[in-house]
Amino acid sequence: MSIFSVIILSKNNGNTLESCIRSIINSKCPRGWEREIIVVDAYSTDNTPRILKKYSKYINVIYDKGKGIGIARNMGISNAKGDIICFVDADCLVGEKHFIKIIEAIESGADIVDVRGQPPFKKISNLSKIARLELMLWNIGRAYSKKLRENRCFAGGSFMALKREVFEKIGRFWENVPYGADDMDFSFRAYKRGFKIIVIDVEGSFAIPRSSLRELIKQQIGWGAGYAFFIMKYRKDIETWKCYRFNRLIYRFFGSYAWLYLILRFILAPLGGVKLFIKTKELLIIPYWIIRRYAFLYGVLKILFQAFFKKWIQGAR
């Protein structure tokens, strides 16, 4: 009997953690495979300890100091028994066939699997308007377009799954960055080493969006800060930016500074909002997209300013 390990990364996610654990327990296990569930908790101070105790017979809990997602990922893998590692963030739910589809993909030749969730839209009417707009974006966004699914370079961390041998050959996840870059860095290093990354669609699996504008802005600033570290590490690696599959003229014009085009796209968020409105016919998507992109941009520029105009941050290179 083979083992696959499900690793949940948790830090004060008491409002979603129980639903996350239950969805994993209730999901189907692939034939011939045994599942273990590991929760890496950053000494949460909310109701998380009560939830972990309630499900203690189903899970193993290890603790880290909450200093970075990359650190938590490395600790989880170091304590896992499985040949396949499946990450699930504590604010995510998995569909019934989530792990079956991941194992099938890996057995068919994938080394890393990036799960594109398909939320049950008919069952999310009770979510806030902010949350519904976020799910709408993930459903139509460029990140999982046909162009970016082919010869995939990156994998998102919420549902990333990988063979243990990839971790052993590539090395540990990036530990010196805030959340938002460790997954991209790891998967891109794997891509450059020739490992195959594929995207699969799984019905019922999705990240539970932030329910308020304040929570969304906080999340996006954090993601932006992490992405700034990624920019600084790969700013001179044109291969990184070619993975975005922009028009060839963009790369001719910007050259090794192609990452600046991404900054420009963030700045031009109002235009992006109009394009999204044309697609969705949802007027609120315009201000929502602008706020979302500018919060992300603020996180990026804050770190880049420190990097370029102050002392270089230890460990970012």
Buried (B, 14 or more C-beta within 10 A) or exposed (E): EEEBBBBBBBBBBBBBBBBBBBBBBEBEEBEEBEBBBBBBBBEBEEBBBEBBEEBEEBBBBBBBEBEBBBBBBBBBBEBBEBBBBBBBBBBBBBBBBBBBBBBBBBEEEBBBBBBBBBBEEEEBEEBBEBBBBBBBBBBEEEEBEEEBBEEBBBBBBBBBBBBBEBBEEBEBBBBBBBBBBBBBBBBBBBBEEEBBBBBBEBBBBBBBBBBEBEBBBBBBBBBBBBBBBBBBBBBEBBEBBBBBBBEEEBBEEBEEEBBBBBBEBBEEBEEBBEEBBEEBEBEBBBEBBBBBBBBBBBBBBBBBEBBEEEEEBEEBE
